[in-house]
Amino acid sequence: MNDKQIVIYQLLPRLFGNKNSTNTPYGTIEQNGSGKFNDITDKALDGIKELSVNYVWYTGVLAHASLTDYAAFGIKPDDADVVKGRAGSPYAIRDYYDVDPDLAVDVKNRMKEFEALVKRTHAKNLKVLIDFVPNHVARSYHSYAKPKNAIDFGAQDDVTKAFSTRNDFYYTPGQPFAAPTSGAKQTPISVLQDGKFNENPAKATGNNVFSAQPKYDDWYETIKLNYGVDYQNGEKQYFDPIPPVWLKMHDILTYWTNKGVDGFRCDMAEMVPIAFWNWVIPQVKKVNPDLIFLGEAYNPKVYKQYLDEGKFDYLYDKVGLYDGLKKLIRNEPTADVSAIKHVWQVESAGFGKHMLRFLENHDEERIASAGFAGKAELALPAMVVSATLGSGPVMLYFGQEVGEPGKGQEGFGGDDNRTTIFDYWGVPNHQKWMNNGAFDGKQLGENEQKLRAYYQQLLKVTSTSDAVINGEIYEVPVTGNMNNRMYAFIRYSGKQRLLVVANFDRTQTLTANIEIPDQILKVKHSSPVTDLLTDRKLNIPAGTSIPVTVTPVSAQVIEF
């Protein structure tokens, strides 16, 4: 990937291929339907490739807790008291060695259908990412599909001990688990809940709650895995000998690597000790040195440590760039482009190329939702900054490129401006692009088509730009009528120079004469001055400055 920026497209197969638009809140798979691995066809992959994507992150592939009954295939439905939604959370894994039966046309052949998807994806010269969820498992964890020599989590635990270096889980000895009662709402699946779940003694939850009865807003559907940290005694660490969970996780990562997976998005990476990552990532890379490990991380103070010691290739840039850009997109009173400057000059200075930039993913609100911006186009300057500020990966979430609004109360997710990950659902704007499996966008409205074309052009430019991939960055000083909603910088290498100007102001046009410093002018011969987002030659005489006019809520990427 050295000559290309990594562009990741995140999709949930359960939602991506679903053509059913019934959308009954809390609907069953029979009512609302589910996308399948087989729905991600060559045509679908071609459509994804039009966005200059080179990695597809298939979210929710691993078998997770669910209320849907596959007992006929030897998979019991889970207990409704410890499942979120009817389809269940993709982050409550019930079998690390299996794929979700919802995603198969022929449940018996579900793994073969996944393997065929990996093959199809590779045949299109795209790489495959899946989730690795190392911090916790579903309360009902039991692997039906594990290799003969694999031992289930907890199978050899001494449950009389709250903590043991040899245990996979944490326990509250003598106390049975009690499902949370306060905070639960009456829903169509309440009839399946009796307030009981047979677990004795109770295990600690994924978000480190060491109580037999967690609260409704805890991760009560999950149990915390023990990496050798005694949380109840000052977080003392016992890493030698290597804890059993480390070895089990190594085998799981190796198993999926051998299936052709090209990388892992590691859920809540900071909740697992750095020492584990330092040990496991180099081990698994011996199987495939080109694997990438992408960590979901939210504490800027430890970013550098997770990259250097933890050996991650990339980390989420959420708390820095995403949060700052969200304020600008929403036109909040405290929004200020100084947040962009802080990210690359302070927060990730020296390792910006290891930060993944995005404006949407399954955890965040949809840009076009009422709670975020209300209109997808208001995020275009932010998308330009996300794609050009660093040489690290940039990510899109399926439907983002067609303005998916994330409307409606789907079920467990509620009306929260997001596309549900807990329920069976059809995703309306995405379904218009899908056009019943033609994947040609024929049902999209004019604005949605324009939006997708903008994303297409932007990523075509940035993903192959030498200045973005290999270049330096220079901040343009405030000039002309620039205010705290306007930002400009230059990316430059020996082969290319780009001036990026983003105007987040809702009312004011940015007009300025941007002076180009000598050290940048010397770098290479001038190109005809061109706005790369429109391919328009700007007919500006070669010189030491570039006049720009950038209308409200828009951006330019000017090659010079």
ABEGO torsion letter per residue (X at the ends): XAABBBBBBBBBAAAAABABAAGBBGBBAAAAEBBBAAABBAAAAAAAAAAGBABBBBBGABBBBBABBAAAAGBBBBBAAABBEAAEBAABBABAABBBAAABABAAAAAAAAAAAAAAAAAAGBBBBBBBBAABBBAABBBAABBAABBBBGAABBAABABBAABABBBBBGBBBBBBABGBBBBAAAAABAGBBBBOBBBBBAAGBBBABBBAABBAABBBBBAGBBAABGGBBBAOBBBAAAAAAAAAAAAAAAAGBAEBBBBGAAABBAAAAAAAAAAAAAABAABBBBBBBABAAAAAAAAAAAGBABBBBAABAAAAAAAAAAGBAABBAAAAAAAAAAAABGAAAABBBBABBAABBBAABAABAGBAAAAAAAAAAAAAABABBBBBBBGAAAGBAGBEBAEAAEBAGBBBAABBBBBAAAAAAAGGGAGAGAABBAAAAAAAAAAAAAAAAAAABAAAAABBBBBBBBBEABBAABBBBBBBBAABBBBBBBBABAABBBBBBBBBBAAAAAABBBBBBBBAAAGBBAGBBBBABBBBBBBBGBBBBBBX
